[in-house]
Amino acid sequence: MEDRDFKYSMQDISHVFIGGRMSMGEIVAWEDVPFKIKAIVNKHFIPLVGEEGSIADAIMALNNETFGKQIIDQLKLKFKVGQYVEDKKGRHYVSKVLKLPEFEALCNSGEEFVMEELIFSKLSLLAFPV
């Protein structure tokens, strides 16, 4: 994979998609990322993991009582990850969209995965105070 793979920002009518390999500093600096997402990342996640940290690093830094988990829950943030799986057909790559509890379990399991995308709900972003 190249350094710029999974580094992007896109939108459709109901969601904002951020490439999963972007660091917190890149999310804040990227001009196509909506300002509200930049403000949330700058205020709540950069203090946890710094500008070089990723969203996966931030999730692992959170514990059950932290405000960050409540923020992720309020934003209805979803995580698109890819994994190689073995089945009777052989080994193949599968992408899945996970909610926070499933993503936390994957991070803590030690399994290898590729962070593909962060999916923000525009409706949740609209209702979220900064």
DSSP file (Angstrom, degrees, kcal/mol; ACC not computed):
  #  RESIDUE AA STRUCTURE BP1 BP2  ACC     N-H-->O    O-->H-N    N-H-->O    O-->H-N    TCO  KAPPA ALPHA  PHI   PSI    X-CA   Y-CA   Z-CA
    1    1 A M              0   0    0      0, 0.0     2,-0.1     0, 0.0     0, 0.0   0.000 360.0 360.0 360.0 143.8    0.0    0.0    0.0
    2    2 A E    >   -     0   0    0      1,-0.1     3,-1.2     0, 0.0     0, 0.0  -0.449 360.0-106.5 -85.2 165.0    1.1    3.5   -0.7
    3    3 A D  T 3  S+     0   0    0      1,-0.3    -1,-0.1    -2,-0.1    18,-0.0   0.791 118.4  50.7 -62.8 -29.1    1.2    6.2    1.9
    4    4 A R  T >  S+     0   0    0      2,-0.0     3,-1.4    18,-0.0    -1,-0.3   0.487  80.1 117.5 -92.7  -1.1   -1.8    8.0    0.5
    5    5 A D  T <  S+     0   0    0     -3,-1.2     3,-0.1     1,-0.3    16,-0.1  -0.436  84.4  13.1 -63.6 139.1   -4.0    4.9    0.3
    6    6 A F  T 3  S+     0   0    0      1,-0.2    15,-2.3    -2,-0.1     2,-0.5   0.796  96.6 120.1  61.6  32.6   -7.1    5.3    2.6
    7    7 A K    <   +     0   0    0     -3,-1.4     2,-0.3    14,-0.2    -1,-0.2  -0.872  42.4  99.9-124.6  97.3   -6.5    9.1    3.0
    8    8 A Y        -     0   0    0     -2,-0.5    11,-3.3    -3,-0.1     2,-0.4  -0.967  55.5-135.1-163.2 169.4   -9.5   11.0    1.6
    9    9 A S  E     +A   18   0A   0     -2,-0.3     2,-0.3     9,-0.2     9,-0.2  -0.975  29.4 165.2-138.8 126.1  -12.7   12.8    2.6
   10   10 A M  E     -A   17   0A   0      7,-2.7     7,-3.1    -2,-0.4     2,-0.3  -0.922  14.6-159.3-135.5 161.1  -16.0   12.2    0.7
   11   11 A Q  E     +A   16   0A   0     -2,-0.3     5,-0.2     5,-0.2     2,-0.2  -0.990   9.3 179.1-139.3 149.5  -19.6   13.0    1.3
   12   12 A D        -     0   0    0      3,-2.3     5,-0.0    -2,-0.3    -2,-0.0  -0.607  57.2 -72.2-126.0-162.6  -23.0   11.8    0.2
   13   13 A I  S    S+     0   0    0     -2,-0.2     3,-0.0     1,-0.2    -2,-0.0   0.857 127.5  17.0 -63.8 -35.6  -26.4   13.0    1.2
   14   14 A S  S    S+     0   0    0      1,-0.1   108,-2.4   108,-0.1   109,-0.5   0.502 119.7  47.6-119.4  -4.2  -26.4   11.4    4.7
   15   15 A H  E     - B   0 121A   0    106,-0.2    -3,-2.3   107,-0.1     2,-0.5  -0.953  54.3-145.1-140.6 156.4  -22.8   10.6    5.5
   16   16 A V  E     -AB  11 120A   0    104,-2.3   104,-2.9    -2,-0.3     2,-0.5  -0.991  21.7-157.0-116.7 128.9  -19.2   11.9    5.6
   17   17 A F  E     -AB  10 119A   0     -7,-3.1    -7,-2.7    -2,-0.5     2,-0.4  -0.930   8.3-172.2-111.8 125.1  -16.5    9.3    4.9
   18   18 A I  E     -AB   9 118A   0    100,-2.4   100,-2.8    -2,-0.5    -9,-0.2  -0.958  33.8-106.0-117.5 132.6  -12.9    9.9    6.1
   19   19 A G  E >   - B   0 117A   0    -11,-3.3     3,-1.3    -2,-0.4    98,-0.3  -0.320  26.0-134.2 -57.5 134.6  -10.1    7.6    5.0
   20   20 A G  T 3  S+     0   0    0     96,-2.2    35,-0.3     1,-0.3    36,-0.3   0.560  97.2  60.6 -73.2 -10.8   -9.1    5.4    7.9
   21   21 A R  T 3  S+     0   0    0    -15,-2.3     2,-0.3    95,-0.3    -1,-0.3   0.364  77.0 113.2 -99.1   6.3   -5.3    5.9    7.6
   22   22 A M    <   -     0   0    0     -3,-1.3    33,-0.4   -16,-0.4     2,-0.1  -0.572  63.7-132.4 -76.8 137.8   -5.4    9.6    8.2
   23   23 A S     >  -     0   0    0     -2,-0.3     4,-2.2    31,-0.1    31,-0.2  -0.373  28.1-103.5 -79.3 168.4   -3.8   10.8   11.4
   24   24 A M  H  > S+     0   0    0     29,-2.6     4,-2.0    26,-0.3    28,-0.2   0.902 123.6  51.8 -60.0 -41.1   -5.6   13.3   13.7
   25   25 A G  H  > S+     0   0    0     26,-3.0     4,-1.9    28,-0.2    -1,-0.2   0.877 108.8  50.4 -63.4 -38.3   -3.4   16.1   12.4
   26   26 A E  H  > S+     0   0    0     25,-0.4     4,-2.1     2,-0.2    -1,-0.2   0.875 107.8  53.2 -68.0 -37.6   -4.2   15.2    8.8
   27   27 A I  H  < S+     0   0    0     -4,-2.2    -2,-0.2     1,-0.2    -1,-0.2   0.931 112.1  44.9 -61.7 -44.6   -7.9   15.2    9.5
   28   28 A V  H  < S+     0   0    0     -4,-2.0    -1,-0.2     1,-0.2    -2,-0.2   0.853 118.4  43.2 -68.3 -34.4   -7.7   18.7   11.0
   29   29 A A  H  < S+     0   0    0     -4,-1.9     2,-0.2    -5,-0.2    -1,-0.2   0.714  87.3 103.5 -85.1 -21.2   -5.4   20.0    8.1
   30   30 A W    ><  -     0   0    0     -4,-2.1     3,-1.0     1,-0.1     8,-0.1  -0.446  63.5-148.7 -68.5 126.7   -7.3   18.4    5.2
   31   31 A E  T 3  S+     0   0    0      1,-0.2    -1,-0.1    -2,-0.2     4,-0.1   0.750  91.2  57.6 -72.4 -23.3   -9.4   21.1    3.5
   32   32 A D  T 3  S+     0   0    0      2,-0.1    -1,-0.2     3,-0.0    -2,-0.1   0.570  81.9 100.0 -84.7  -8.1  -12.2   18.7    2.4
   33   33 A V  S <  S-     0   0    0     -3,-1.0     5,-0.1    -6,-0.2   -24,-0.0  -0.645  86.1-107.1 -78.3 129.6  -13.1   17.6    5.9
   34   34 A P    >>  -     0   0    0      0, 0.0     4,-1.9     0, 0.0     3,-0.6  -0.226  24.2-120.9 -56.9 144.7  -16.1   19.5    7.3
   35   35 A F  H 3> S+     0   0    0      1,-0.2     4,-2.8     2,-0.2     5,-0.2   0.846 109.6  59.0 -58.1 -37.3  -15.2   22.0   10.0
   36   36 A K  H 3> S+     0   0    0      1,-0.2     4,-2.2     2,-0.2    -1,-0.2   0.890 106.3  47.7 -63.7 -38.5  -17.4   20.4   12.7
   37   37 A I  H <> S+     0   0    0     -3,-0.6     4,-2.7     2,-0.2     5,-0.2   0.915 111.5  51.3 -66.4 -42.0  -15.4   17.1   12.4
   38   38 A K  H  X S+     0   0    0     -4,-1.9     4,-2.8     1,-0.2    -2,-0.2   0.918 110.4  49.1 -59.2 -43.5  -12.2   19.1   12.6
   39   39 A A  H  X S+     0   0    0     -4,-2.8     4,-2.3     2,-0.2     5,-0.2   0.906 112.1  47.7 -64.6 -42.0  -13.4   20.9   15.7
   40   40 A I  H  X>S+     0   0    0     -4,-2.2     4,-2.8     2,-0.2     5,-0.7   0.933 114.7  45.7 -64.3 -46.7  -14.4   17.6   17.4
   41   41 A V  I  X>S+     0   0    0     -4,-2.7     5,-2.4     1,-0.2     4,-1.4   0.927 115.0  47.7 -62.1 -45.6  -11.1   15.9   16.5
   42   42 A N  I  <5S+     0   0    0     -4,-2.8    -1,-0.2    -5,-0.2    -2,-0.2   0.884 119.7  37.8 -63.9 -39.9   -9.1   18.9   17.7
   43   43 A K  I  <5S+     0   0    0     -4,-2.3    -2,-0.2    -5,-0.2    -1,-0.2   0.874 131.4  19.4 -81.5 -38.6  -11.0   19.3   20.9
   44   44 A H  I  <5S+     0   0    0     -4,-2.8     4,-0.2    -5,-0.2    -3,-0.2   0.755 127.2  32.6-110.4 -28.7  -11.6   15.7   22.0
   45   45 A F  I >X<S+     0   0    0     -4,-1.4     4,-1.9    -5,-0.7     3,-0.6   0.807 105.1  61.7-107.2 -33.3   -9.2   13.3   20.3
   46   46 A I  H 3><S+     0   0    0     -5,-2.4     4,-2.8     1,-0.2    -4,-0.1   0.899 101.7  56.3 -61.5 -39.2   -5.9   15.1   19.7
   47   47 A P  H 34 S+     0   0    0      0, 0.0    -1,-0.2     0, 0.0    -2,-0.1   0.821 109.3  49.1 -61.2 -26.8   -5.4   15.6   23.5
   48   48 A L  H <4 S+     0   0    0     -3,-0.6    -2,-0.2    -4,-0.2    -3,-0.1   0.917 134.2   4.2 -75.8 -44.6   -5.8   11.7   23.8
   49   49 A V  H  < S-     0   0    0     -4,-1.9     4,-0.3     1,-0.2     3,-0.2   0.424  97.8-121.5-126.7  -1.4   -3.3   10.6   21.2
   50   50 A G    ><  -     0   0    0     -4,-2.8     3,-0.7    -5,-0.4   -26,-0.3  -0.109  45.5 -62.6  80.1 175.5   -1.6   13.6   19.7
   51   51 A E  T 3  S+     0   0    0      1,-0.2   -26,-3.0   -27,-0.2   -25,-0.4   0.747 133.1  53.7 -72.0 -24.0   -1.6   14.7   16.1
   52   52 A E  T 3  S+     0   0    0     -3,-0.2    -1,-0.2   -28,-0.2    -2,-0.1   0.606  89.3 100.7 -86.3 -11.5    0.2   11.6   14.8
   53   53 A G    <   -     0   0    0     -3,-0.7   -29,-2.6    -4,-0.3   -28,-0.2  -0.303  64.2-136.6 -73.9 157.8   -2.3    9.2   16.4
   54   54 A S     >  -     0   0    0    -31,-0.2     4,-1.9   -30,-0.1   -31,-0.1  -0.543  28.8-102.4-104.7 174.0   -5.0    7.5   14.5
   55   55 A I  H  > S+     0   0    0    -33,-0.4     4,-2.3   -35,-0.3     5,-0.2   0.856 123.9  56.0 -65.6 -33.9   -8.7    6.9   15.4
   56   56 A A  H  > S+     0   0    0    -36,-0.3     4,-2.1     2,-0.2    -1,-0.2   0.905 106.6  50.1 -64.0 -40.1   -7.8    3.3   16.2
   57   57 A D  H  > S+     0   0    0      1,-0.2     4,-1.4     2,-0.2    -2,-0.2   0.903 110.3  50.6 -61.3 -41.3   -5.2    4.6   18.7
   58   58 A A  H  X S+     0   0    0     -4,-1.9     4,-0.9     2,-0.2    -2,-0.2   0.897 108.6  51.1 -65.3 -40.5   -7.8    7.0   20.2
   59   59 A I  H >< S+     0   0    0     -4,-2.3     3,-0.7     1,-0.2    -1,-0.2   0.918 110.5  48.8 -63.0 -42.8  -10.3    4.1   20.6
   60   60 A M  H 3< S+     0   0    0     -4,-2.1    -1,-0.2     1,-0.2    -2,-0.2   0.773 108.1  55.5 -69.1 -24.4   -7.7    2.0   22.4
   61   61 A A  H 3< S+     0   0    0     -4,-1.4    -1,-0.2    -5,-0.2    -2,-0.2   0.677  93.5  88.2 -79.5 -18.0   -6.8    5.0   24.7
   62   62 A L    <<  -     0   0    0     -4,-0.9     2,-0.3    -3,-0.7    -3,-0.0  -0.508  60.6-162.6 -79.3 147.1  -10.5    5.3   25.8
   63   63 A N    >   -     0   0    0     -2,-0.2     3,-1.6     1,-0.0     6,-0.3  -0.728  40.8 -88.1-117.8 178.7  -11.8    3.4   28.7
   64   64 A N  T 3  S+     0   0    0      1,-0.3    -2,-0.0    -2,-0.3    -1,-0.0   0.760 122.9  47.2 -60.4 -27.6  -15.5    2.8   29.6
   65   65 A E  T 3  S+     0   0    0      4,-0.0    -1,-0.3     3,-0.0    -3,-0.0   0.493  85.1 115.6 -94.4  -2.1  -15.9    6.0   31.6
   66   66 A T    X>  -     0   0    0     -3,-1.6     4,-0.9     1,-0.1     3,-0.5  -0.314  67.8-131.8 -76.3 152.8  -14.4    8.5   29.2
   67   67 A F  H 3> S+     0   0    0      1,-0.2     4,-2.0     2,-0.2     5,-0.1   0.771 101.5  72.2 -67.5 -28.0  -16.3   11.2   27.5
   68   68 A G  H 3> S+     0   0    0      1,-0.2     4,-2.5     2,-0.2    -1,-0.2   0.866  94.3  51.9 -58.6 -39.0  -14.7   10.2   24.2
   69   69 A K  H <> S+     0   0    0     -3,-0.5     4,-2.4    -6,-0.3    -1,-0.2   0.885 108.3  51.3 -66.0 -37.2  -16.8    7.1   24.0
   70   70 A Q  H  X S+     0   0    0     -4,-0.9     4,-2.6     2,-0.2    -2,-0.2   0.880 109.1  51.4 -65.6 -36.6  -20.0    9.1   24.6
   71   71 A I  H  X S+     0   0    0     -4,-2.0     4,-2.4     2,-0.2    -2,-0.2   0.945 110.7  47.2 -63.7 -48.3  -18.9   11.4   21.8
   72   72 A I  H  X>S+     0   0    0     -4,-2.5     5,-1.9     1,-0.2     4,-0.6   0.894 113.6  49.1 -60.6 -40.0  -18.4    8.5   19.4
   73   73 A D  H ><5S+     0   0    0     -4,-2.4     3,-0.7     1,-0.2    -1,-0.2   0.911 111.4  48.5 -66.0 -43.1  -21.8    7.1   20.4
   74   74 A Q  H 3<5S+     0   0    0     -4,-2.6    -2,-0.2     1,-0.2    -1,-0.2   0.861 111.2  50.5 -65.3 -35.7  -23.5   10.5   20.0
   75   75 A L  H 3<5S-     0   0    0     -4,-2.4    46,-1.1    -5,-0.2    -1,-0.2   0.590 103.3-133.7 -77.3  -9.6  -21.9   10.9   16.5
   76   76 A K  T <<5 -     0   0    0     -3,-0.7    -3,-0.2    -4,-0.6     2,-0.2   0.889  36.6-172.2  55.0  40.6  -23.1    7.4   15.5
   77   77 A L      < -     0   0    0     -5,-1.9    23,-0.4    -6,-0.2     2,-0.3  -0.430   6.6-165.5 -67.9 133.3  -19.6    6.9   14.2
   78   78 A K  E     -C  119   0A   0     41,-2.2    41,-2.9    -2,-0.2     2,-0.5  -0.871   9.0-142.7-119.3 155.8  -19.0    3.7   12.3
   79   79 A F  E     -CD 118  98A   0     19,-2.8    19,-3.3    -2,-0.3     2,-0.6  -0.973   2.4-153.9-123.7 123.0  -15.8    2.0   11.3
   80   80 A K  E     +CD 117  97A   0     37,-3.0    36,-2.3    -2,-0.5    37,-1.9  -0.874  25.9 173.5 -97.7 120.4  -15.2    0.3    8.0
   81   81 A V  E     -CD 115  96A   0     15,-2.7    15,-3.0    -2,-0.6     2,-0.4  -0.885  21.1-145.8-125.6 155.8  -12.4   -2.3    8.4
   82   82 A G  E     +CD 114  95A   0     32,-2.3    32,-2.8    -2,-0.3     2,-0.3  -0.952  19.5 173.5-122.4 144.2  -11.0   -5.0    6.1
   83   83 A Q  E     - D   0  94A   0     11,-2.4    11,-3.0    -2,-0.4     2,-0.5  -0.986  33.0-118.6-144.6 152.0   -9.6   -8.4    7.1
   84   84 A Y  E     - D   0  93A   0     -2,-0.3     2,-0.4    28,-0.3     9,-0.2  -0.824  37.2-169.5 -88.2 131.2   -8.4  -11.6    5.5
   85   85 A V  E     - D   0  92A   0      7,-3.0     7,-2.2    -2,-0.5     2,-0.5  -0.923  15.7-140.4-123.6 149.3  -10.5  -14.5    6.4
   86   86 A E  E     + D   0  91A   0     -2,-0.4     2,-0.2     5,-0.2     5,-0.2  -0.911  35.3 144.9-105.5 131.2  -10.1  -18.2    5.9
   87   87 A D  E >   - D   0  90A   0      3,-1.7     3,-1.6    -2,-0.5    -2,-0.0  -0.804  67.1 -71.2-145.4-167.6  -13.1  -20.4    5.0
   88   88 A K  T 3  S+     0   0    0      1,-0.3     3,-0.1    -2,-0.2    -2,-0.0   0.713 129.8  55.9 -66.8 -18.0  -13.7  -23.5    2.9
   89   89 A K  T 3  S-     0   0    0      1,-0.4     2,-0.3     3,-0.0    -1,-0.3   0.575 117.5-109.2 -86.3 -10.2  -13.2  -21.4   -0.3
   90   90 A G  E <   -D   87   0A   0     -3,-1.6    -3,-1.7     2,-0.1     2,-0.5  -0.797  57.0 -25.9 117.0-161.6   -9.7  -20.3    0.8
   91   91 A R  E     +D   86   0A   0     -2,-0.3     2,-0.3    -5,-0.2    -5,-0.2  -0.799  66.8 157.9 -96.3 128.5   -8.3  -17.0    2.0
   92   92 A H  E     -D   85   0A   0     -7,-2.2    -7,-3.0    -2,-0.5     2,-0.4  -0.968  40.7-103.0-147.2 164.0  -10.0  -13.8    0.9
   93   93 A Y  E     -D   84   0A   0     -2,-0.3     2,-0.4    -9,-0.2    -9,-0.2  -0.715  33.9-173.4 -92.5 132.7  -10.4  -10.2    1.9
   94   94 A V  E     -D   83   0A   0    -11,-3.0   -11,-2.4    -2,-0.4     2,-0.4  -0.989  12.0-151.4-129.3 133.7  -13.7   -9.0    3.5
   95   95 A S  E     -D   82   0A   0     -2,-0.4     2,-0.3   -13,-0.2   -13,-0.2  -0.859  18.4-178.2-101.8 139.7  -14.8   -5.5    4.4
   96   96 A K  E     -D   81   0A   0    -15,-3.0   -15,-2.7    -2,-0.4     2,-0.6  -0.977  24.7-136.5-135.5 148.5  -17.1   -4.9    7.3
   97   97 A V  E     -D   80   0A   0     -2,-0.3     2,-0.3   -17,-0.2   -17,-0.2  -0.938  32.2-171.7-104.3 123.1  -18.8   -1.8    8.8
   98   98 A L  E     -D   79   0A   0    -19,-3.3   -19,-2.8    -2,-0.6     2,-0.2  -0.860  19.2-136.9-119.0 147.9  -18.6   -2.0   12.6
   99   99 A K     >  -     0   0    0     -2,-0.3     4,-2.5   -21,-0.2     3,-0.3  -0.442  47.3 -85.6 -88.4 174.4  -20.1    0.1   15.5
  100  100 A L  H  > S+     0   0    0    -23,-0.4     4,-2.9     1,-0.2     5,-0.2   0.869 124.5  49.2 -54.6 -49.0  -18.0    1.1   18.5
  101  101 A P  H  > S+     0   0    0      0, 0.0     4,-2.1     0, 0.0    -1,-0.2   0.913 115.0  45.3 -61.2 -40.1  -18.4   -2.1   20.6
  102  102 A E  H  > S+     0   0    0     -3,-0.3     4,-2.0     2,-0.2    -2,-0.2   0.899 113.8  49.4 -67.8 -39.9  -17.5   -4.4   17.7
  103  103 A F  H  X S+     0   0    0     -4,-2.5     4,-2.5     2,-0.2    -1,-0.2   0.900 110.2  51.0 -66.4 -40.9  -14.6   -2.2   16.7
  104  104 A E  H  X S+     0   0    0     -4,-2.9     4,-2.4    -5,-0.2    -1,-0.2   0.922 109.2  50.8 -60.9 -43.9  -13.3   -2.1   20.3
  105  105 A A  H  X S+     0   0    0     -4,-2.1     4,-1.1    -5,-0.2    -1,-0.2   0.901 110.8  49.0 -61.2 -40.7  -13.5   -5.9   20.4
  106  106 A L  H  X>S+     0   0    0     -4,-2.0     4,-0.7     2,-0.2     5,-0.5   0.915 111.2  49.5 -65.0 -43.5  -11.6   -6.2   17.2
  107  107 A C  H ><5S+     0   0    0     -4,-2.5     3,-0.5     1,-0.2    -2,-0.2   0.889 115.1  44.0 -61.6 -39.9   -8.9   -3.8   18.4
  108  108 A N  H 3<5S+     0   0    0     -4,-2.4    -1,-0.2     1,-0.2    -2,-0.2   0.624 100.1  71.5 -82.0 -13.3   -8.5   -5.7   21.7
  109  109 A S  H 3<5S-     0   0    0     -4,-1.1    -1,-0.2    -3,-0.4    -2,-0.2   0.732  96.9-130.0 -76.2 -21.9   -8.5   -9.1   20.0
  110  110 A G  T <<5 +     0   0    0     -4,-0.7    -3,-0.1    -3,-0.5    -2,-0.1   0.449  58.3 142.6  85.5  -1.5   -5.1   -8.7   18.5
  111  111 A E      < -     0   0    0     -5,-0.5     2,-0.3     1,-0.1    -1,-0.3  -0.403  55.8-110.4 -70.2 150.1   -6.3   -9.7   15.0
  112  112 A E        +     0   0    0     -3,-0.1     2,-0.3   -28,-0.1   -28,-0.3  -0.628  47.9 158.7 -81.6 139.9   -4.8   -7.9   12.1
  113  113 A F        -     0   0    0     -2,-0.3     2,-0.5   -30,-0.1   -30,-0.2  -0.976  38.0-122.7-152.9 162.4   -7.1   -5.6   10.2
  114  114 A V  E     - C   0  82A   0    -32,-2.8   -32,-2.3    -2,-0.3     2,-0.9  -0.955  22.3-135.8-110.9 124.2   -6.9   -2.6    7.8
  115  115 A M  E     + C   0  81A   0     -2,-0.5   -34,-0.2   -34,-0.2     3,-0.1  -0.707  33.8 168.7 -78.0 110.0   -8.7    0.6    8.9
  116  116 A E  E     -     0   0A   0    -36,-2.3   -96,-2.2    -2,-0.9     2,-0.3   0.877  50.7  -7.2 -92.2 -43.1  -10.5    1.6    5.7
  117  117 A E  E     -BC  19  80A   0    -37,-1.9   -37,-3.0   -98,-0.3     2,-0.4  -1.000  43.5-139.1-159.8 147.5  -12.9    4.3    6.6
  118  118 A L  E     -BC  18  79A   0   -100,-2.8  -100,-2.4    -2,-0.3     2,-0.6  -0.953  25.7-156.1-106.2 133.8  -14.6    6.4    9.3
  119  119 A I  E     -BC  17  78A   0    -41,-2.9   -41,-2.2    -2,-0.4     2,-0.4  -0.941   8.6-170.6-119.6 113.1  -18.3    7.0    8.6
  120  120 A F  E     -B   16   0A   0   -104,-2.9  -104,-2.3    -2,-0.6     2,-0.5  -0.838  21.8-129.7-100.8 136.6  -20.0   10.0   10.2
  121  121 A S  E  >  -B   15   0A   0    -46,-1.1     4,-2.1    -2,-0.4  -106,-0.2  -0.746   9.9-148.9 -81.1 126.9  -23.7   10.5   10.1
  122  122 A K  H  > S+     0   0    0   -108,-2.4     4,-2.4    -2,-0.5    -1,-0.1   0.863  98.0  54.9 -65.1 -35.3  -24.5   14.0    8.9
  123  123 A L  H  > S+     0   0    0   -109,-0.5     4,-1.6     2,-0.2    -1,-0.2   0.914 109.5  46.5 -64.6 -41.7  -27.7   14.1   11.0
  124  124 A S  H  > S+     0   0    0    -49,-0.2     4,-1.0     2,-0.2    -2,-0.2   0.882 111.4  52.0 -67.0 -38.2  -25.7   13.3   14.1
  125  125 A L  H  < S+     0   0    0     -4,-2.1     3,-0.5     1,-0.2    -2,-0.2   0.897 107.5  53.1 -62.9 -39.6  -23.1   15.9   13.2
  126  126 A L  H  < S+     0   0    0     -4,-2.4    -1,-0.2     1,-0.2    -2,-0.2   0.881 112.8  43.2 -62.3 -38.6  -25.9   18.5   12.9
  127  127 A A  H  < S+     0   0    0     -4,-1.6    -1,-0.2    -5,-0.1    -2,-0.2   0.593  93.0  98.6 -84.5 -11.0  -27.2   17.7   16.3
  128  128 A F     <  -     0   0    0     -4,-1.0     2,-0.3    -3,-0.5   -57,-0.0  -0.666  68.4-140.0 -84.9 122.7  -23.8   17.6   18.0
  129  129 A P              0   0    0      0, 0.0    -2,-0.1     0, 0.0    -3,-0.0  -0.602 360.0 360.0 -80.3 140.5  -22.8   20.8   19.8
  130  130 A V              0   0    0     -2,-0.3    -2,-0.0   -87,-0.0   -87,-0.0   0.403 360.0 360.0-105.6 360.0  -19.2   21.8   19.5
